[in-house]
Amino acid sequence: MPSQLPDKLYFKIGEVSKLADVAPHVLRYWESEFPTIKPKRAGSKQRLYRRKDVELILAIKNLLHRQGYTIAGAKKLISEAEDIGSIPIEEDKSKIYSDRLGTIKDELLEISNLLNGDK
């Protein structure tokens, strides 16, 4: 996750929006739901996210969009985690399901061959 981030101290909301591939209003909503996301404000009132905030946002997006957690479930998981790196990240579920279906298909073919007397 952190390897894809540019080497900067602060990120504007538009940059974070592009990095996380979510709309800026989603980021503002997540700020209200996850108190650990605390961007600083520039003199022009623009949000400036620290690297830690961006990493947390990417973890939240993964939990909500890829792993299917609810906001409440993601909050609980994040509050129990000691740091951002300890938040469990699953593989893409479609790959997991595809692998499982392939295994099931192979086993069914074996059963069919046994029942038909084919070897």
C-alpha positions as protocol buffer text, in pm:
chain_id: "A"
residue {
  index: 1
  type: MET
  ca { x: 0 y: 0 z: 0 }
}
residue {
  index: 2
  type: PRO
  ca { x: 252 y: 271 z: 103 }
}
residue {
  index: 3
  type: SER
  ca { x: 480 y: 196 z: -193 }
}
residue {
  index: 4
  type: GLN
  ca { x: 231 y: 349 z: -438 }
}
residue {
  index: 5
  type: LEU
  ca { x: 224 y: 682 z: -255 }
}
residue {
  index: 6
  type: PRO
  ca { x: 439 y: 971 z: -379 }
}
residue {
  index: 7
  type: ASP
  ca { x: 712 y: 1079 z: -140 }
}
residue {
  index: 8
  type: LYS
  ca { x: 537 y: 1385 z: 5 }
}
residue {
  index: 9
  type: LEU
  ca { x: 451 y: 1509 z: 353 }
}
residue {
  index: 10
  type: TYR
  ca { x: 105 y: 1641 z: 266 }
}
residue {
  index: 11
  type: PHE
  ca { x: -158 y: 1558 z: 5 }
}
residue {
  index: 12
  type: LYS
  ca { x: -452 y: 1773 z: -106 }
}
residue {
  index: 13
  type: ILE
  ca { x: -800 y: 1622 z: -110 }
}
residue {
  index: 14
  type: GLY
  ca { x: -796 y: 1597 z: -491 }
}
residue {
  index: 15
  type: GLU
  ca { x: -471 y: 1399 z: -484 }
}
residue {
  index: 16
  type: VAL
  ca { x: -602 y: 1164 z: -214 }
}
residue {
  index: 17
  type: SER
  ca { x: -924 y: 1125 z: -409 }
}
residue {
  index: 18
  type: LYS
  ca { x: -729 y: 1009 z: -715 }
}
residue {
  index: 19
  type: LEU
  ca { x: -496 y: 783 z: -515 }
}
residue {
  index: 20
  type: ALA
  ca { x: -787 y: 611 z: -338 }
}
residue {
  index: 21
  type: ASP
  ca { x: -1013 y: 626 z: -644 }
}
residue {
  index: 22
  type: VAL
  ca { x: -1305 y: 768 z: -445 }
}
residue {
  index: 23
  type: ALA
  ca { x: -1487 y: 1101 z: -473 }
}
residue {
  index: 24
  type: PRO
  ca { x: -1385 y: 1388 z: -244 }
}
residue {
  index: 25
  type: HIS
  ca { x: -1725 y: 1382 z: -70 }
}
residue {
  index: 26
  type: VAL
  ca { x: -1656 y: 1020 z: 28 }
}
residue {
  index: 27
  type: LEU
  ca { x: -1330 y: 1129 z: 192 }
}
residue {
  index: 28
  type: ARG
  ca { x: -1513 y: 1403 z: 383 }
}
residue {
  index: 29
  type: TYR
  ca { x: -1773 y: 1149 z: 496 }
}
residue {
  index: 30
  type: TRP
  ca { x: -1503 y: 906 z: 609 }
}
residue {
  index: 31
  type: GLU
  ca { x: -1345 y: 1189 z: 811 }
}
residue {
  index: 32
  type: SER
  ca { x: -1671 y: 1221 z: 1004 }
}
residue {
  index: 33
  type: GLU
  ca { x: -1700 y: 844 z: 1058 }
}
residue {
  index: 34
  type: PHE
  ca { x: -1335 y: 763 z: 1136 }
}
residue {
  index: 35
  type: PRO
  ca { x: -1197 y: 1007 z: 1394 }
}
residue {
  index: 36
  type: THR
  ca { x: -840 y: 891 z: 1328 }
}
residue {
  index: 37
  type: ILE
  ca { x: -846 y: 1068 z: 990 }
}
residue {
  index: 38
  type: LYS
  ca { x: -754 y: 1423 z: 1085 }
}
residue {
  index: 39
  type: PRO
  ca { x: -629 y: 1633 z: 794 }
}
residue {
  index: 40
  type: LYS
  ca { x: -464 y: 1962 z: 875 }
}
residue {
  index: 41
  type: ARG
  ca { x: -607 y: 2281 z: 731 }
}
residue {
  index: 42
  type: ALA
  ca { x: -399 y: 2518 z: 523 }
}
residue {
  index: 43
  type: GLY
  ca { x: -444 y: 2894 z: 555 }
}
residue {
  index: 44
  type: SER
  ca { x: -688 y: 2869 z: 265 }
}
residue {
  index: 45
  type: LYS
  ca { x: -894 y: 2613 z: 463 }
}
residue {
  index: 46
  type: GLN
  ca { x: -791 y: 2336 z: 220 }
}
residue {
  index: 47
  type: ARG
  ca { x: -752 y: 1991 z: 373 }
}
residue {
  index: 48
  type: LEU
  ca { x: -396 y: 1860 z: 385 }
}
residue {
  index: 49
  type: TYR
  ca { x: -373 y: 1488 z: 452 }
}
residue {
  index: 50
  type: ARG
  ca { x: -60 y: 1341 z: 607 }
}
residue {
  index: 51
  type: ARG
  ca { x: 90 y: 1021 z: 469 }
}
residue {
  index: 52
  type: LYS
  ca { x: -53 y: 833 z: 770 }
}
residue {
  index: 53
  type: ASP
  ca { x: -402 y: 963 z: 684 }
}
residue {
  index: 54
  type: VAL
  ca { x: -368 y: 851 z: 321 }
}
residue {
  index: 55
  type: GLU
  ca { x: -252 y: 503 z: 425 }
}
residue {
  index: 56
  type: LEU
  ca { x: -551 y: 478 z: 660 }
}
residue {
  index: 57
  type: ILE
  ca { x: -787 y: 592 z: 383 }
}
residue {
  index: 58
  type: LEU
  ca { x: -649 y: 323 z: 151 }
}
residue {
  index: 59
  type: ALA
  ca { x: -698 y: 64 z: 427 }
}
residue {
  index: 60
  type: ILE
  ca { x: -1055 y: 183 z: 485 }
}
residue {
  index: 61
  type: LYS
  ca { x: -1130 y: 165 z: 113 }
}
residue {
  index: 62
  type: ASN
  ca { x: -995 y: -190 z: 103 }
}
residue {
  index: 63
  type: LEU
  ca { x: -1208 y: -292 z: 401 }
}
residue {
  index: 64
  type: LEU
  ca { x: -1527 y: -134 z: 268 }
}
residue {
  index: 65
  type: HIS
  ca { x: -1501 y: -190 z: -105 }
}
residue {
  index: 66
  type: ARG
  ca { x: -1301 y: -511 z: -145 }
}
residue {
  index: 67
  type: GLN
  ca { x: -1363 y: -704 z: 174 }
}
residue {
  index: 68
  type: GLY
  ca { x: -1726 y: -605 z: 221 }
}
residue {
  index: 69
  type: TYR
  ca { x: -1708 y: -465 z: 574 }
}
residue {
  index: 70
  type: THR
  ca { x: -1970 y: -219 z: 694 }
}
residue {
  index: 71
  type: ILE
  ca { x: -1865 y: 119 z: 832 }
}
residue {
  index: 72
  type: ALA
  ca { x: -1924 y: -13 z: 1184 }
}
residue {
  index: 73
  type: GLY
  ca { x: -1721 y: -327 z: 1116 }
}
residue {
  index: 74
  type: ALA
  ca { x: -1434 y: -130 z: 965 }
}
residue {
  index: 75
  type: LYS
  ca { x: -1437 y: 111 z: 1261 }
}
residue {
  index: 76
  type: LYS
  ca { x: -1415 y: -179 z: 1504 }
}
residue {
  index: 77
  type: LEU
  ca { x: -1133 y: -346 z: 1313 }
}
residue {
  index: 78
  type: ILE
  ca { x: -936 y: -22 z: 1288 }
}
residue {
  index: 79
  type: SER
  ca { x: -985 y: 63 z: 1655 }
}
residue {
  index: 80
  type: GLU
  ca { x: -859 y: -284 z: 1753 }
}
residue {
  index: 81
  type: ALA
  ca { x: -556 y: -264 z: 1522 }
}
residue {
  index: 82
  type: GLU
  ca { x: -233 y: -145 z: 1677 }
}
residue {
  index: 83
  type: ASP
  ca { x: -125 y: 30 z: 1358 }
}
residue {
  index: 84
  type: ILE
  ca { x: -233 y: 57 z: 995 }
}
residue {
  index: 85
  type: GLY
  ca { x: 0 y: -224 z: 891 }
}
residue {
  index: 86
  type: SER
  ca { x: -175 y: -470 z: 1121 }
}
residue {
  index: 87
  type: ILE
  ca { x: -515 y: -428 z: 950 }
}
residue {
  index: 88
  type: PRO
  ca { x: -580 y: -757 z: 769 }
}
residue {
  index: 89
  type: ILE
  ca { x: -588 y: -727 z: 392 }
}
residue {
  index: 90
  type: GLU
  ca { x: -755 y: -1003 z: 194 }
}
residue {
  index: 91
  type: GLU
  ca { x: -701 y: -1090 z: -165 }
}
residue {
  index: 92
  type: ASP
  ca { x: -963 y: -989 z: -416 }
}
residue {
  index: 93
  type: LYS
  ca { x: -1262 y: -1211 z: -337 }
}
residue {
  index: 94
  type: SER
  ca { x: -1335 y: -1282 z: -704 }
}
residue {
  index: 95
  type: LYS
  ca { x: -999 y: -1459 z: -738 }
}
residue {
  index: 96
  type: ILE
  ca { x: -1063 y: -1662 z: -423 }
}
residue {
  index: 97
  type: TYR
  ca { x: -1408 y: -1765 z: -546 }
}
residue {
  index: 98
  type: SER
  ca { x: -1274 y: -1847 z: -892 }
}
residue {
  index: 99
  type: ASP
  ca { x: -1007 y: -2074 z: -743 }
}
residue {
  index: 100
  type: ARG
  ca { x: -1263 y: -2248 z: -523 }
}
residue {
  index: 101
  type: LEU
  ca { x: -1501 y: -2300 z: -813 }
}
residue {
  index: 102
  type: GLY
  ca { x: -1218 y: -2449 z: -1019 }
}
residue {
  index: 103
  type: THR
  ca { x: -1142 y: -2696 z: -740 }
}
residue {
  index: 104
  type: ILE
  ca { x: -1509 y: -2790 z: -707 }
}
residue {
  index: 105
  type: LYS
  ca { x: -1536 y: -2841 z: -1084 }
}
residue {
  index: 106
  type: ASP
  ca { x: -1232 y: -3071 z: -1085 }
}
residue {
  index: 107
  type: GLU
  ca { x: -1372 y: -3276 z: -797 }
}
residue {
  index: 108
  type: LEU
  ca { x: -1712 y: -3307 z: -966 }
}
residue {
  index: 109
  type: LEU
  ca { x: -1546 y: -3427 z: -1287 }
}
residue {
  index: 110
  type: GLU
  ca { x: -1358 y: -3690 z: -1086 }
}
residue {
  index: 111
  type: ILE
  ca { x: -1682 y: -3809 z: -924 }
}
residue {
  index: 112
  type: SER
  ca { x: -1853 y: -3820 z: -1262 }
}
residue {
  index: 113
  type: ASN
  ca { x: -1569 y: -4025 z: -1408 }
}
residue {
  index: 114
  type: LEU
  ca { x: -1588 y: -4268 z: -1114 }
}
residue {
  index: 115
  type: LEU
  ca { x: -1964 y: -4309 z: -1154 }
}
residue {
  index: 116
  type: ASN
  ca { x: -1937 y: -4361 z: -1530 }
}
residue {
  index: 117
  type: GLY
  ca { x: -1650 y: -4607 z: -1493 }
}
residue {
  index: 118
  type: ASP
  ca { x: -1409 y: -4379 z: -1685 }
}
residue {
  index: 119
  type: LYS
  ca { x: -1054 y: -4354 z: -1567 }
}
